[in-house]
Amino acid sequence: MKVESSEDFIVNNKTWKKIIVTGKNFQDDSLVKIAYFYYVDEKNHKDYIFTYIGHDPDFEKYMFQIEDTIKSFIF
């Protein structure tokens, strides 16, 4: 696994972390990408994690759907 990018993702004044890693699928050696989005709510002792695993060329399209889901997530 290789970290492709790591950046902050701001939603409702809360800083999420977005990390994208690439690696090989152990079943068929194809390249896969994994997007992790996480936020730690220290005040309420809760962790929020969203994960998307996909392949190019559709990875970016579906990853943005996860981002939209997080943006509509109210807590």
C-alpha positions in Angstrom: 0.0 0.0 0.0 1.2 3.5 -0.9 -0.3 6.8 0.4 -1.2 8.8 -2.7 -2.5 11.8 -0.8 -3.5 13.1 2.6 -5.4 16.3 3.1 -7.9 18.0 5.4 -11.6 17.9 4.4 -13.6 20.7 6.1 -17.3 20.0 6.7 -19.5 22.1 8.9 -16.5 23.7 10.6 -15.1 20.3 11.5 -11.8 19.0 10.1 -12.0 15.5 8.6 -8.9 13.8 7.3 -9.0 12.4 3.8 -6.4 9.8 2.9 -6.1 8.0 -0.4 -3.9 4.9 -0.7 -3.2 2.6 -3.7 -2.3 -1.0 -3.7 -2.8 -4.3 -5.4 -5.8 -6.5 -5.1 -4.6 -9.7 -3.6 -7.1 -11.7 -5.7 -6.1 -10.7 -9.2 -3.2 -8.2 -8.8 -5.2 -5.3 -10.2 -4.6 -1.8 -8.9 -7.1 -0.6 -6.3 -7.5 2.8 -4.6 -8.9 3.2 -1.1 -10.3 6.5 0.3 -10.5 6.9 4.0 -12.4 9.8 5.5 -12.3 10.1 9.3 -13.2 12.6 12.0 -12.6 12.2 15.7 -15.1 13.9 18.0 -13.0 14.1 21.1 -15.7 16.0 23.0 -18.3 13.2 22.6 -15.8 10.4 22.4 -16.9 9.2 18.9 -15.1 8.4 15.7 -16.6 8.7 12.3 -15.1 6.7 9.4 -16.2 6.4 5.8 -14.3 4.1 3.4 -14.5 3.7 -0.3 -12.6 1.0 -2.3 -12.6 1.2 -6.1 -10.8 1.0 -9.4 -9.9 3.6 -12.0 -11.5 5.2 -14.0 -14.6 5.4 -11.8 -12.8 5.9 -8.5 -13.0 9.7 -8.5 -16.7 9.7 -9.5 -17.7 7.5 -6.6 -15.3 9.0 -4.1 -17.1 12.3 -4.6 -20.4 10.6 -3.7 -18.9 9.7 -0.4 -17.8 13.3 0.1 -21.4 14.4 -0.6 -22.7 11.9 1.9 -20.3 13.3 4.5 -21.4 16.9 3.7 -25.0 15.9 4.4 -24.2 14.0 7.6 -25.3 16.2 10.5 -24.0 15.7 14.0 
